[in-house]
Amino acid sequence: MEFAKMSENDIINLAQNKQDSAMEYLLEKYKPLVRQKTRKLFLIDGDKDDLIQEGMIGLYKAVRDYDDTKEAAFKTFASMCINRQLINAV
């Protein structure tokens, strides 16, 4: 499927409806955001990959729980979810 031509909300809806390729596309698209947020963090008894994994879990939850009827853009919501997941991990 050609996700680059679709709106982000449409891709999110597909991912929420269990289309794995849509979820993979979003996780890959926002992985740089996760990496950027983990850059300044340190996880006791863990490494950077563990932090990135936690951030990706936060991103997955953002896709799963995003509601486009709310006024927040997905990137804003995803950023908040990633931060929460990372804070809980640290």
N, CA, C and O atoms as a CHARMM CRD file, in Angstrom:
* protein
*
  360
    1    1 MET  N      0.84400  -1.18500   0.00000 PROA 1      0.00000
    2    1 MET  CA     0.00000   0.00000   0.00000 PROA 1      0.00000
    3    1 MET  C      0.88600   1.24500   0.00000 PROA 1      0.00000
    4    1 MET  O      1.93900   1.25500   0.63800 PROA 1      0.00000
    5    2 GLU  N      0.48000   2.26400  -0.69000 PROA 2      0.00000
    6    2 GLU  CA     1.25600   3.49500  -0.84200 PROA 2      0.00000
    7    2 GLU  C      0.87400   4.49100   0.25000 PROA 2      0.00000
    8    2 GLU  O      0.00000   5.33400   0.05100 PROA 2      0.00000
    9    3 PHE  N      1.53100   4.39000   1.40200 PROA 3      0.00000
   10    3 PHE  CA     1.19900   5.23400   2.54700 PROA 3      0.00000
   11    3 PHE  C      1.63400   6.67600   2.36200 PROA 3      0.00000
   12    3 PHE  O      1.02200   7.58100   2.93000 PROA 3      0.00000
   13    4 ALA  N      2.67600   6.90700   1.58300 PROA 4      0.00000
   14    4 ALA  CA     3.18800   8.26000   1.40400 PROA 4      0.00000
   15    4 ALA  C      2.14100   9.19700   0.79600 PROA 4      0.00000
   16    4 ALA  O      2.20700  10.41000   0.99600 PROA 4      0.00000
   17    5 LYS  N      1.19000   8.65100   0.06700 PROA 5      0.00000
   18    5 LYS  CA     0.15800   9.46300  -0.58100 PROA 5      0.00000
   19    5 LYS  C     -1.09200   9.61800   0.27700 PROA 5      0.00000
   20    5 LYS  O     -2.01000  10.34700  -0.09900 PROA 5      0.00000
   21    6 MET  N     -1.14100   8.94500   1.42200 PROA 6      0.00000
   22    6 MET  CA    -2.32800   8.97900   2.28800 PROA 6      0.00000
   23    6 MET  C     -2.16600  10.01000   3.39300 PROA 6      0.00000
   24    6 MET  O     -1.05000  10.40100   3.73400 PROA 6      0.00000
   25    7 SER  N     -3.29100  10.44700   3.94800 PROA 7      0.00000
   26    7 SER  CA    -3.21000  11.35200   5.09500 PROA 7      0.00000
   27    7 SER  C     -2.76000  10.54700   6.31700 PROA 7      0.00000
   28    7 SER  O     -2.99500   9.34200   6.40800 PROA 7      0.00000
   29    8 GLU  N     -2.11700  11.23300   7.23800 PROA 8      0.00000
   30    8 GLU  CA    -1.63500  10.55000   8.43000 PROA 8      0.00000
   31    8 GLU  C     -2.79300   9.94300   9.23500 PROA 8      0.00000
   32    8 GLU  O     -2.66700   8.84000   9.76700 PROA 8      0.00000
   33    9 ASN  N     -3.90600  10.65400   9.32300 PROA 9      0.00000
   34    9 ASN  CA    -5.05200  10.11900  10.06300 PROA 9      0.00000
   35    9 ASN  C     -5.58000   8.83800   9.43000 PROA 9      0.00000
   36    9 ASN  O     -5.99600   7.92300  10.14100 PROA 9      0.00000
   37   10 ASP  N     -5.56800   8.76400   8.10300 PROA 10     0.00000
   38   10 ASP  CA    -6.01200   7.54300   7.42600 PROA 10     0.00000
   39   10 ASP  C     -5.07200   6.37800   7.73300 PROA 10     0.00000
   40   10 ASP  O     -5.52000   5.25100   7.94500 PROA 10     0.00000
   41   11 ILE  N     -3.78400   6.65200   7.75700 PROA 11     0.00000
   42   11 ILE  CA    -2.80500   5.60200   8.07600 PROA 11     0.00000
   43   11 ILE  C     -2.98000   5.13500   9.52100 PROA 11     0.00000
   44   11 ILE  O     -2.92000   3.94100   9.81100 PROA 11     0.00000
   45   12 ILE  N     -3.19800   6.09400  10.42100 PROA 12     0.00000
   46   12 ILE  CA    -3.42400   5.75200  11.83300 PROA 12     0.00000
   47   12 ILE  C     -4.67800   4.89900  11.97300 PROA 12     0.00000
   48   12 ILE  O     -4.68800   3.91900  12.71700 PROA 12     0.00000
   49   13 ASN  N     -5.73000   5.27100  11.26100 PROA 13     0.00000
   50   13 ASN  CA    -6.96700   4.46600  11.31000 PROA 13     0.00000
   51   13 ASN  C     -6.72500   3.04600  10.82900 PROA 13     0.00000
   52   13 ASN  O     -7.24700   2.09800  11.41700 PROA 13     0.00000
   53   14 LEU  N     -5.94700   2.88500   9.77700 PROA 14     0.00000
   54   14 LEU  CA    -5.62100   1.54000   9.28800 PROA 14     0.00000
   55   14 LEU  C     -4.83900   0.76400  10.34800 PROA 14     0.00000
   56   14 LEU  O     -5.11000  -0.41100  10.59500 PROA 14     0.00000
   57   15 ALA  N     -3.87200   1.43100  10.96800 PROA 15     0.00000
   58   15 ALA  CA    -3.07000   0.77000  12.00300 PROA 15     0.00000
   59   15 ALA  C     -3.94400   0.37400  13.19600 PROA 15     0.00000
   60   15 ALA  O     -3.77300  -0.70600  13.76300 PROA 15     0.00000
   61   16 GLN  N     -4.86500   1.23800  13.56900 PROA 16     0.00000
   62   16 GLN  CA    -5.76400   0.93200  14.68600 PROA 16     0.00000
   63   16 GLN  C     -6.71400  -0.22000  14.35300 PROA 16     0.00000
   64   16 GLN  O     -7.22900  -0.89600  15.24400 PROA 16     0.00000
   65   17 ASN  N     -6.93300  -0.42800  13.06800 PROA 17     0.00000
   66   17 ASN  CA    -7.78400  -1.53300  12.62100 PROA 17     0.00000
   67   17 ASN  C     -6.95800  -2.75600  12.23400 PROA 17     0.00000
   68   17 ASN  O     -7.35900  -3.55800  11.39000 PROA 17     0.00000
   69   18 LYS  N     -5.80600  -2.87600  12.86500 PROA 18     0.00000
   70   18 LYS  CA    -4.96700  -4.08300  12.78800 PROA 18     0.00000
   71   18 LYS  C     -4.30800  -4.32800  11.44000 PROA 18     0.00000
   72   18 LYS  O     -4.02300  -5.47500  11.09300 PROA 18     0.00000
   73   19 GLN  N     -4.06200  -3.27300  10.67500 PROA 19     0.00000
   74   19 GLN  CA    -3.28400  -3.44900   9.44800 PROA 19     0.00000
   75   19 GLN  C     -1.81200  -3.26700   9.80900 PROA 19     0.00000
   76   19 GLN  O     -1.34200  -2.15100  10.02900 PROA 19     0.00000
   77   20 ASP  N     -1.10000  -4.38400   9.86500 PROA 20     0.00000
   78   20 ASP  CA     0.28000  -4.38600  10.34000 PROA 20     0.00000
   79   20 ASP  C      1.20200  -3.48400   9.51900 PROA 20     0.00000
   80   20 ASP  O      2.09100  -2.83800  10.07400 PROA 20     0.00000
   81   21 SER  N      0.99900  -3.43700   8.23300 PROA 21     0.00000
   82   21 SER  CA     1.89400  -2.62200   7.40300 PROA 21     0.00000
   83   21 SER  C      1.73600  -1.13600   7.72500 PROA 21     0.00000
   84   21 SER  O      2.71000  -0.38700   7.64700 PROA 21     0.00000
   85   22 ALA  N      0.54700  -0.70200   8.07900 PROA 22     0.00000
   86   22 ALA  CA     0.33000   0.69700   8.46400 PROA 22     0.00000
   87   22 ALA  C      1.03900   0.99200   9.78500 PROA 22     0.00000
   88   22 ALA  O      1.65600   2.04600   9.93700 PROA 22     0.00000
   89   23 MET  N      0.95300   0.06800  10.73400 PROA 23     0.00000
   90   23 MET  CA     1.63500   0.24900  12.01900 PROA 23     0.00000
   91   23 MET  C      3.14600   0.30500  11.80000 PROA 23     0.00000
   92   23 MET  O      3.82400   1.16100  12.36900 PROA 23     0.00000
   93   24 GLU  N      3.67100  -0.59700  10.98500 PROA 24     0.00000
   94   24 GLU  CA     5.10800  -0.61600  10.70300 PROA 24     0.00000
   95   24 GLU  C      5.55800   0.68300  10.06000 PROA 24     0.00000
   96   24 GLU  O      6.62000   1.21100  10.38900 PROA 24     0.00000
   97   25 TYR  N      4.75000   1.19800   9.14200 PROA 25     0.00000
   98   25 TYR  CA     5.07000   2.46500   8.47600 PROA 25     0.00000
   99   25 TYR  C      5.17400   3.59600   9.49900 PROA 25     0.00000
  100   25 TYR  O      6.12500   4.37700   9.46400 PROA 25     0.00000
  101   26 LEU  N      4.19500   3.69100  10.41600 PROA 26     0.00000
  102   26 LEU  CA     4.19900   4.75600  11.41300 PROA 26     0.00000
  103   26 LEU  C      5.35100   4.60900  12.39900 PROA 26     0.00000
  104   26 LEU  O      5.97900   5.59900  12.77200 PROA 26     0.00000
  105   27 LEU  N      5.63000   3.38300  12.82100 PROA 27     0.00000
  106   27 LEU  CA     6.73800   3.16200  13.75400 PROA 27     0.00000
  107   27 LEU  C      8.06100   3.56800  13.11000 PROA 27     0.00000
  108   27 LEU  O      8.91800   4.16000  13.76500 PROA 27     0.00000
  109   28 GLU  N      8.22100   3.25400  11.84700 PROA 28     0.00000
  110   28 GLU  CA     9.45800   3.61700  11.14300 PROA 28     0.00000
  111   28 GLU  C      9.52800   5.13000  10.92100 PROA 28     0.00000
  112   28 GLU  O     10.59600   5.72900  11.04700 PROA 28     0.00000
  113   29 LYS  N      8.40400   5.73600  10.59400 PROA 29     0.00000
  114   29 LYS  CA     8.36500   7.17300  10.33200 PROA 29     0.00000
  115   29 LYS  C      8.74500   7.98300  11.57500 PROA 29     0.00000
  116   29 LYS  O      9.43900   8.99500  11.47300 PROA 29     0.00000
  117   30 TYR  N      8.29400   7.53900  12.73400 PROA 30     0.00000
  118   30 TYR  CA     8.52300   8.30500  13.96100 PROA 30     0.00000
  119   30 TYR  C      9.69800   7.78800  14.79700 PROA 30     0.00000
  120   30 TYR  O      9.94000   8.29700  15.89200 PROA 30     0.00000
  121   31 LYS  N     10.41200   6.80900  14.31100 PROA 31     0.00000
  122   31 LYS  CA    11.57200   6.30800  15.04700 PROA 31     0.00000
  123   31 LYS  C     12.61900   7.39600  15.29400 PROA 31     0.00000
  124   31 LYS  O     13.21600   7.40900  16.37100 PROA 31     0.00000
  125   32 PRO  N     12.87300   8.31100  14.34800 PROA 32     0.00000
  126   32 PRO  CA    13.81800   9.38900  14.64800 PROA 32     0.00000
  127   32 PRO  C     13.39100  10.25700  15.83800 PROA 32     0.00000
  128   32 PRO  O     14.24300  10.73900  16.58500 PROA 32     0.00000
  129   33 LEU  N     12.09200  10.45800  16.01800 PROA 33     0.00000
  130   33 LEU  CA    11.59200  11.19800  17.17500 PROA 33     0.00000
  131   33 LEU  C     11.93100  10.45300  18.46100 PROA 33     0.00000
  132   33 LEU  O     12.34200  11.06800  19.44500 PROA 33     0.00000
  133   34 VAL  N     11.76200   9.14300  18.45800 PROA 34     0.00000
  134   34 VAL  CA    12.10000   8.32300  19.62900 PROA 34     0.00000
  135   34 VAL  C     13.60100   8.43500  19.91200 PROA 34     0.00000
  136   34 VAL  O     14.00400   8.64600  21.05600 PROA 34     0.00000
  137   35 ARG  N     14.41000   8.29600  18.88800 PROA 35     0.00000
  138   35 ARG  CA    15.86800   8.38100  19.07000 PROA 35     0.00000
  139   35 ARG  C     16.27600   9.73800  19.64000 PROA 35     0.00000
  140   35 ARG  O     17.13400   9.81500  20.51900 PROA 35     0.00000
  141   36 GLN  N     15.66500  10.79200  19.14400 PROA 36     0.00000
  142   36 GLN  CA    15.97600  12.13500  19.61800 PROA 36     0.00000
  143   36 GLN  C     15.63000  12.27900  21.10200 PROA 36     0.00000
  144   36 GLN  O     16.37400  12.91200  21.85000 PROA 36     0.00000
  145   37 LYS  N     14.53000  11.70800  21.52300 PROA 37     0.00000
  146   37 LYS  CA    14.10400  11.81700  22.91700 PROA 37     0.00000
  147   37 LYS  C     14.95500  10.96500  23.86400 PROA 37     0.00000
  148   37 LYS  O     15.05000  11.26800  25.05400 PROA 37     0.00000
  149   38 THR  N     15.56400   9.91800  23.35000 PROA 38     0.00000
  150   38 THR  CA    16.38300   9.05400  24.21000 PROA 38     0.00000
  151   38 THR  C     17.82600   9.54100  24.31500 PROA 38     0.00000
  152   38 THR  O     18.57700   9.05000  25.15800 PROA 38     0.00000
  153   39 ARG  N     18.22200  10.48500  23.48600 PROA 39     0.00000
  154   39 ARG  CA    19.60300  10.91900  23.41700 PROA 39     0.00000
  155   39 ARG  C     20.17100  11.38800  24.75700 PROA 39     0.00000
  156   39 ARG  O     21.33100  11.11600  25.06600 PROA 39     0.00000
  157   40 LYS  N     19.36200  12.08800  25.55000 PROA 40     0.00000
  158   40 LYS  CA    19.85500  12.68000  26.79100 PROA 40     0.00000
  159   40 LYS  C     19.51400  11.85300  28.02700 PROA 40     0.00000
  160   40 LYS  O     19.76000  12.29500  29.14900 PROA 40     0.00000
  161   41 LEU  N     18.95600  10.66800  27.83800 PROA 41     0.00000
  162   41 LEU  CA    18.53200   9.85500  28.97200 PROA 41     0.00000
  163   41 LEU  C     19.52400   8.73300  29.25100 PROA 41     0.00000
  164   41 LEU  O     20.30100   8.33300  28.38300 PROA 41     0.00000
  165   42 PHE  N     19.47900   8.23700  30.48100 PROA 42     0.00000
  166   42 PHE  CA    20.32700   7.13400  30.90400 PROA 42     0.00000
  167   42 PHE  C     19.46800   6.14800  31.67800 PROA 42     0.00000
  168   42 PHE  O     18.70600   6.54800  32.55900 PROA 42     0.00000
  169   43 LEU  N     19.58100   4.88400  31.36500 PROA 43     0.00000
  170   43 LEU  CA    18.80900   3.83700  32.02400 PROA 43     0.00000
  171   43 LEU  C     19.75800   2.97400  32.84600 PROA 43     0.00000
  172   43 LEU  O     20.65200   2.32500  32.30400 PROA 43     0.00000
  173   44 ILE  N     19.55100   2.97500  34.16400 PROA 44     0.00000
  174   44 ILE  CA    20.39100   2.15600  35.04800 PROA 44     0.00000
  175   44 ILE  C     20.21100   0.68900  34.67000 PROA 44     0.00000
  176   44 ILE  O     19.08700   0.23000  34.46300 PROA 44     0.00000
  177   45 ASP  N     21.31400  -0.03800  34.58000 PROA 45     0.00000
  178   45 ASP  CA    21.31400  -1.45300  34.19500 PROA 45     0.00000
  179   45 ASP  C     20.70400  -1.68700  32.81800 PROA 45     0.00000
  180   45 ASP  O     20.17100  -2.76400  32.55100 PROA 45     0.00000
  181   46 GLY  N     20.77700  -0.70400  31.95800 PROA 46     0.00000
  182   46 GLY  CA    20.25600  -0.86000  30.60400 PROA 46     0.00000
  183   46 GLY  C     21.16000  -0.13800  29.63000 PROA 46     0.00000
  184   46 GLY  O     22.11900   0.52300  30.02800 PROA 46     0.00000
  185   47 ASP  N     20.85200  -0.26700  28.35900 PROA 47     0.00000
  186   47 ASP  CA    21.62600   0.44600  27.35700 PROA 47     0.00000
  187   47 ASP  C     20.69900   1.27500  26.48200 PROA 47     0.00000
  188   47 ASP  O     19.48500   1.28900  26.68300 PROA 47     0.00000
  189   48 LYS  N     21.28200   1.96400  25.51200 PROA 48     0.00000
  190   48 LYS  CA    20.50000   2.83100  24.63000 PROA 48     0.00000
  191   48 LYS  C     19.39400   2.06200  23.90500 PROA 48     0.00000
  192   48 LYS  O     18.29300   2.58000  23.71700 PROA 48     0.00000
  193   49 ASP  N     19.68900   0.83000  23.50000 PROA 49     0.00000
  194   49 ASP  CA    18.67900   0.03800  22.79300 PROA 49     0.00000
  195   49 ASP  C     17.46300  -0.21500  23.66800 PROA 49     0.00000
  196   49 ASP  O     16.33700  -0.24800  23.17200 PROA 49     0.00000
  197   50 ASP  N     17.68300  -0.39500  24.98000 PROA 50     0.00000
  198   50 ASP  CA    16.55500  -0.58500  25.89400 PROA 50     0.00000
  199   50 ASP  C     15.69100   0.67100  25.94900 PROA 50     0.00000
  200   50 ASP  O     14.46200   0.59300  25.95000 PROA 50     0.00000
  201   51 LEU  N     16.34300   1.82500  25.99200 PROA 51     0.00000
  202   51 LEU  CA    15.59600   3.08600  26.00500 PROA 51     0.00000
  203   51 LEU  C     14.82800   3.29300  24.71100 PROA 51     0.00000
  204   51 LEU  O     13.67600   3.72700  24.72500 PROA 51     0.00000
  205   52 ILE  N     15.46500   2.98300  23.59900 PROA 52     0.00000
  206   52 ILE  CA    14.78900   3.12300  22.30900 PROA 52     0.00000
  207   52 ILE  C     13.58300   2.18900  22.25500 PROA 52     0.00000
  208   52 ILE  O     12.52400   2.56500  21.75200 PROA 52     0.00000
  209   53 GLN  N     13.74400   0.97700  22.77300 PROA 53     0.00000
  210   53 GLN  CA    12.62800   0.03000  22.80200 PROA 53     0.00000
  211   53 GLN  C     11.47500   0.57900  23.62900 PROA 53     0.00000
  212   53 GLN  O     10.31600   0.47300  23.23000 PROA 53     0.00000
  213   54 GLU  N     11.79100   1.16900  24.78800 PROA 54     0.00000
  214   54 GLU  CA    10.74800   1.77600  25.62100 PROA 54     0.00000
  215   54 GLU  C     10.05400   2.91400  24.88100 PROA 54     0.00000
  216   54 GLU  O      8.83300   3.05300  24.94300 PROA 54     0.00000
  217   55 GLY  N     10.83700   3.72100  24.18400 PROA 55     0.00000
  218   55 GLY  CA    10.26000   4.80700  23.39900 PROA 55     0.00000
  219   55 GLY  C      9.35200   4.29800  22.29300 PROA 55     0.00000
  220   55 GLY  O      8.31000   4.88900  22.01200 PROA 55     0.00000
  221   56 MET  N      9.75300   3.19900  21.66900 PROA 56     0.00000
  222   56 MET  CA     8.92800   2.60000  20.60600 PROA 56     0.00000
  223   56 MET  C      7.62100   2.04500  21.17600 PROA 56     0.00000
  224   56 MET  O      6.58400   2.08500  20.51400 PROA 56     0.00000
  225   57 ILE  N      7.67500   1.52700  22.40200 PROA 57     0.00000
  226   57 ILE  CA     6.44300   1.07700  23.06000 PROA 57     0.00000
  227   57 ILE  C      5.51100   2.27000  23.26300 PROA 57     0.00000
  228   57 ILE  O      4.30500   2.17000  23.03600 PROA 57     0.00000
  229   58 GLY  N      6.08100   3.40400  23.69300 PROA 58     0.00000
  230   58 GLY  CA     5.28000   4.61600  23.84000 PROA 58     0.00000
  231   58 GLY  C      4.67500   5.05700  22.52300 PROA 58     0.00000
  232   58 GLY  O      3.52400   5.49000  22.48200 PROA 58     0.00000
  233   59 LEU  N      5.43900   4.95200  21.44500 PROA 59     0.00000
  234   59 LEU  CA     4.94300   5.30300  20.11900 PROA 59     0.00000
  235   59 LEU  C      3.83200   4.35400  19.68700 PROA 59     0.00000
  236   59 LEU  O      2.82600   4.78800  19.12500 PROA 59     0.00000
  237   60 TYR  N      4.00800   3.06600  19.94600 PROA 60     0.00000
  238   60 TYR  CA     2.96900   2.08500  19.62100 PROA 60     0.00000
  239   60 TYR  C      1.66800   2.43200  20.35500 PROA 60     0.00000
  240   60 TYR  O      0.58600   2.39800  19.76900 PROA 60     0.00000
  241   61 LYS  N      1.79000   2.76600  21.64700 PROA 61     0.00000
  242   61 LYS  CA     0.60400   3.13000  22.43500 PROA 61     0.00000
  243   61 LYS  C     -0.05100   4.39500  21.88000 PROA 61     0.00000
  244   61 LYS  O     -1.27500   4.52500  21.89900 PROA 61     0.00000
  245   62 ALA  N      0.77100   5.32900  21.38300 PROA 62     0.00000
  246   62 ALA  CA     0.23100   6.55100  20.79800 PROA 62     0.00000
  247   62 ALA  C     -0.61900   6.23600  19.57400 PROA 62     0.00000
  248   62 ALA  O     -1.70900   6.78400  19.41000 PROA 62     0.00000
  249   63 VAL  N     -0.11700   5.35400  18.71700 PROA 63     0.00000
  250   63 VAL  CA    -0.88700   4.96800  17.52500 PROA 63     0.00000
  251   63 VAL  C     -2.17000   4.27300  17.95500 PROA 63     0.00000
  252   63 VAL  O     -3.24700   4.55800  17.43000 PROA 63     0.00000
  253   64 ARG  N     -2.05100   3.37300  18.89600 PROA 64     0.00000
  254   64 ARG  CA    -3.20700   2.59500  19.37200 PROA 64     0.00000
  255   64 ARG  C     -4.29000   3.50000  19.97200 PROA 64     0.00000
  256   64 ARG  O     -5.47900   3.27300  19.75200 PROA 64     0.00000
  257   65 ASP  N     -3.88100   4.51900  20.72600 PROA 65     0.00000
  258   65 ASP  CA    -4.83400   5.31000  21.50600 PROA 65     0.00000
  259   65 ASP  C     -5.20500   6.65600  20.88400 PROA 65     0.00000
  260   65 ASP  O     -6.06500   7.35800  21.41600 PROA 65     0.00000
  261   66 TYR  N     -4.58100   7.02400  19.78500 PROA 66     0.00000
  262   66 TYR  CA    -4.83500   8.34900  19.20700 PROA 66     0.00000
  263   66 TYR  C     -6.28700   8.49300  18.77200 PROA 66     0.00000
  264   66 TYR  O     -6.87000   7.58400  18.18000 PROA 66     0.00000
  265   67 ASP  N     -6.85600   9.65000  19.07800 PROA 67     0.00000
  266   67 ASP  CA    -8.22600   9.96500  18.70100 PROA 67     0.00000
  267   67 ASP  C     -8.18900  11.25800  17.89800 PROA 67     0.00000
  268   67 ASP  O     -7.93500  12.32600  18.45300 PROA 67     0.00000
  269   68 ASP  N     -8.43800  11.16900  16.61100 PROA 68     0.00000
  270   68 ASP  CA    -8.32300  12.35900  15.76300 PROA 68     0.00000
  271   68 ASP  C     -9.45400  13.36000  15.96500 PROA 68     0.00000
  272   68 ASP  O     -9.43000  14.43400  15.36400 PROA 68     0.00000
  273   69 THR  N    -10.44800  13.03600  16.79700 PROA 69     0.00000
  274   69 THR  CA   -11.49600  14.00600  17.09500 PROA 69     0.00000
  275   69 THR  C    -11.04600  14.99000  18.17400 PROA 69     0.00000
  276   69 THR  O    -11.67900  16.02600  18.37600 PROA 69     0.00000
  277   70 LYS  N     -9.95400  14.66700  18.86500 PROA 70     0.00000
  278   70 LYS  CA    -9.38400  15.60100  19.84100 PROA 70     0.00000
  279   70 LYS  C     -8.59600  16.65000  19.07600 PROA 70     0.00000
  280   70 LYS  O     -8.35800  16.50000  17.87700 PROA 70     0.00000
  281   71 GLU  N     -8.19400  17.69800  19.75300 PROA 71     0.00000
  282   71 GLU  CA    -7.55300  18.80000  19.04400 PROA 71     0.00000
  283   71 GLU  C     -6.04100  18.67200  18.89100 PROA 71     0.00000
  284   71 GLU  O     -5.42200  19.53400  18.26900 PROA 71     0.00000
  285   72 ALA  N     -5.43700  17.64100  19.43000 PROA 72     0.00000
  286   72 ALA  CA    -3.98200  17.48900  19.34400 PROA 72     0.00000
  287   72 ALA  C     -3.59700  16.80900  18.02900 PROA 72     0.00000
  288   72 ALA  O     -4.26200  15.88300  17.56500 PROA 72     0.00000
  289   73 ALA  N     -2.52100  17.29300  17.45600 PROA 73     0.00000
  290   73 ALA  CA    -1.95600  16.63500  16.27900 PROA 73     0.00000
  291   73 ALA  C     -1.31700  15.32100  16.72700 PROA 73     0.00000
  292   73 ALA  O     -0.92100  15.18900  17.88500 PROA 73     0.00000
  293   74 PHE  N     -1.21500  14.35900  15.82400 PROA 74     0.00000
  294   74 PHE  CA    -0.65300  13.07100  16.20700 PROA 74     0.00000
  295   74 PHE  C      0.76600  13.20400  16.73000 PROA 74     0.00000
  296   74 PHE  O      1.11600  12.56700  17.72300 PROA 74     0.00000
  297   75 LYS  N      1.58600  14.01400  16.08700 PROA 75     0.00000
  298   75 LYS  CA     2.98700  14.14400  16.50500 PROA 75     0.00000
  299   75 LYS  C      3.07500  14.65400  17.94400 PROA 75     0.00000
  300   75 LYS  O      3.92700  14.20500  18.71000 PROA 75     0.00000
  301   76 THR  N      2.21000  15.57800  18.30800 PROA 76     0.00000
  302   76 THR  CA     2.17600  16.10700  19.67800 PROA 76     0.00000
  303   76 THR  C      1.77800  15.00900  20.65700 PROA 76     0.00000
  304   76 THR  O      2.40300  14.84000  21.70400 PROA 76     0.00000
  305   77 PHE  N      0.73300  14.26700  20.30700 PROA 77     0.00000
  306   77 PHE  CA     0.26200  13.17500  21.15800 PROA 77     0.00000
  307   77 PHE  C      1.32800  12.08900  21.28000 PROA 77     0.00000
  308   77 PHE  O      1.57200  11.56900  22.36900 PROA 77     0.00000
  309   78 ALA  N      1.95700  11.75200  20.16300 PROA 78     0.00000
  310   78 ALA  CA     3.00100  10.72600  20.16600 PROA 78     0.00000
  311   78 ALA  C      4.16900  11.16000  21.03600 PROA 78     0.00000
  312   78 ALA  O      4.71500  10.35500  21.79100 PROA 78     0.00000
  313   79 SER  N      4.55300  12.41400  20.93700 PROA 79     0.00000
  314   79 SER  CA     5.65500  12.93900  21.73100 PROA 79     0.00000
  315   79 SER  C      5.35100  12.79200  23.22500 PROA 79     0.00000
  316   79 SER  O      6.22300  12.40000  24.00100 PROA 79     0.00000
  317   80 MET  N      4.14000  13.10100  23.61900 PROA 80     0.00000
  318   80 MET  CA     3.73500  12.97700  25.01300 PROA 80     0.00000
  319   80 MET  C      3.75600  11.51700  25.46500 PROA 80     0.00000
  320   80 MET  O      4.24000  11.21600  26.55600 PROA 80     0.00000
  321   81 CYS  N      3.24600  10.62200  24.65000 PROA 81     0.00000
  322   81 CYS  CA     3.22200   9.19500  24.99600 PROA 81     0.00000
  323   81 CYS  C      4.63600   8.62700  25.11400 PROA 81     0.00000
  324   81 CYS  O      4.91900   7.84000  26.01700 PROA 81     0.00000
  325   82 ILE  N      5.51100   9.02400  24.21200 PROA 82     0.00000
  326   82 ILE  CA     6.89700   8.56300  24.24700 PROA 82     0.00000
  327   82 ILE  C      7.56400   9.06700  25.52600 PROA 82     0.00000
  328   82 ILE  O      8.24100   8.31000  26.22300 PROA 82     0.00000
  329   83 ASN  N      7.36600  10.35300  25.82800 PROA 83     0.00000
  330   83 ASN  CA     7.93900  10.91600  27.05600 PROA 83     0.00000
  331   83 ASN  C      7.46900  10.15500  28.29000 PROA 83     0.00000
  332   83 ASN  O      8.28000   9.81800  29.15400 PROA 83     0.00000
  333   84 ARG  N      6.19200   9.88500  28.38100 PROA 84     0.00000
  334   84 ARG  CA     5.65000   9.15900  29.52700 PROA 84     0.00000
  335   84 ARG  C      6.27700   7.78100  29.66500 PROA 84     0.00000
  336   84 ARG  O      6.65700   7.37000  30.76100 PROA 84     0.00000
  337   85 GLN  N      6.38200   7.08300  28.56600 PROA 85     0.00000
  338   85 GLN  CA     6.95300   5.73800  28.59000 PROA 85     0.00000
  339   85 GLN  C      8.41600   5.78600  29.03600 PROA 85     0.00000
  340   85 GLN  O      8.85700   4.95000  29.82400 PROA 85     0.00000
  341   86 LEU  N      9.15200   6.75300  28.53500 PROA 86     0.00000
  342   86 LEU  CA    10.57300   6.88000  28.88100 PROA 86     0.00000
  343   86 LEU  C     10.74500   7.27100  30.35200 PROA 86     0.00000
  344   86 LEU  O     11.63000   6.75300  31.03200 PROA 86     0.00000
  345   87 ILE  N      9.91400   8.17000  30.83400 PROA 87     0.00000
  346   87 ILE  CA     9.99000   8.56300  32.24800 PROA 87     0.00000
  347   87 ILE  C      9.69500   7.36900  33.15200 PROA 87     0.00000
  348   87 ILE  O     10.36500   7.17100  34.16600 PROA 87     0.00000
  349   88 ASN  N      8.69700   6.57900  32.78300 PROA 88     0.00000
  350   88 ASN  CA     8.38100   5.39000  33.56900 PROA 88     0.00000
  351   88 ASN  C      9.53900   4.39900  33.56100 PROA 88     0.00000
  352   88 ASN  O      9.79200   3.73700  34.56800 PROA 88     0.00000
  353   89 ALA  N     10.23400   4.29000  32.45300 PROA 89     0.00000
  354   89 ALA  CA    11.34400   3.35400  32.33800 PROA 89     0.00000
  355   89 ALA  C     12.55100   3.80400  33.14500 PROA 89     0.00000
  356   89 ALA  O     13.24000   2.99300  33.76400 PROA 89     0.00000
  357   90 VAL  N     12.79700   5.10500  33.13100 PROA 90     0.00000
  358   90 VAL  CA    13.95800   5.64300  33.82100 PROA 90     0.00000
  359   90 VAL  C     13.65500   5.71500  35.30600 PROA 90     0.00000
  360   90 VAL  O     14.50200   6.14400  36.08900 PROA 90     0.00000
